Amino acid sequence: MKDDSGLGSEGGKRHHLVPLAALISRELRNEKIEKPCIKYGYAAQAKKGEDFYLIKTDCQRIPGSSNSTYSVFAIFDGHNGNAAAIYTREHLLEHVVSAIPRGLGREEWLQALPRALVAGFVKADKEFQSKGETSGTTVTFVIIDGWTVTVASVGDSRCILDSQGGVISLLTVDHRLEENAEERERVTASGGEVGRLSIVGGAEVGPLRCWPGGLCLSRSIGDMDVGEFIVPIPYVKQVKLSNAGGRLIIASDGIWDALSSDMAAKSCRGLPAELAARQVVKEALRSRGLKDDTTCVVVDIIPPDYSVPVAPPPKKQNKLRSFIFRKRSRDSVNKLTKKLSAVGIVEELFEEGSAMLAERLGNDTSGQTPSGLFTCAVCQVDLAPSEGISVHAGSFFSISSKPWQGPFLCADCRNKKDAMEGKRPSGVKVA
Ligand SMILES: [Zn+2]
């Protein structure tokens, strides 16, 4: 038996076996050492009362097992009322969790997460819209399991990472029509119009908006009164921090309209999380005044028994920037990871931002339950074999090459998918 832990081979005498109980207790100790400590703080100043947040540090992958604990931090910046933000805060997590297959180990669970986040966001959007309310919300949803951070976002509430070593990076993209040319193209191609508000006399004012509706965002949850090309499909990024840890700053646009990522991160370095969140809000208000709801959550992911927050940056930090993210390469991952984490480098595990549902759900045949039924990949309802429509099937007017291949959607979710891709005028249902 290969043994690289040093157990049972001290002095080369392999017959000194370590008792099982000792092995187990060492396993547990190692697990404790490996798990970071999470400290967090929250601060906000309300203007319209449409920002909401979620902090939940006692979630469990395996219900009842305290070893499987993970944390969720999220911000929801509502518009046209607060109903969408409140609904999403209450239900998004359960929708995401229900899309993760049962009985997965930790690594498989983390790998299943990006896809489950897509399904959960779409389900939340669909369910909220079915209530007939017109409001919408941004979502920046952060799941922390050990040193792995997974962020899913729609809209413009950013999450930044200030990693050990002082390198600041963005873990979200802004789904704003003004700045995001790719999203402008997508919205236009799906039948939306992008333009500024016209005032009397024909002058155009303000940021680029999408019409009908006049929303500045290209992705959100809710917003049933704007076109369905305003999609709820999140940009997802998953990174693994080195065991030196790092700090996340999650905030609504009230912060980011006033402060750059660098300014926000640097304004609170050296402060514990709670004071840091207050400091970032204070800094934003100082430079711009209270123009909008301004909400900030700071999360420190730090080695256990390590009470000092993210250290001040070393000099020449910018030269490190291009090295910070390294793609995981399958064959050399272990060697590489060990070397990189030794110098505090963040490993990028996953990144995908496509607005196409079929691309995001991928090829998957696990939608079949043991009873032989299929499950809708978005809303998880059981489907009879004749009911499921492959996510890869063409529109009703074209034939796909792989209409039998999973994942499958129920007719309702299929309808939603077509509307999001501009293949059907929004709100028009096919009986
Ligand atoms: Zn469905």
Residues whose N, C-alpha, C, O or C-beta is under 5 A from the ligand:
A	BS01	ZN	C376 V378 C379 Q380 C410 C413
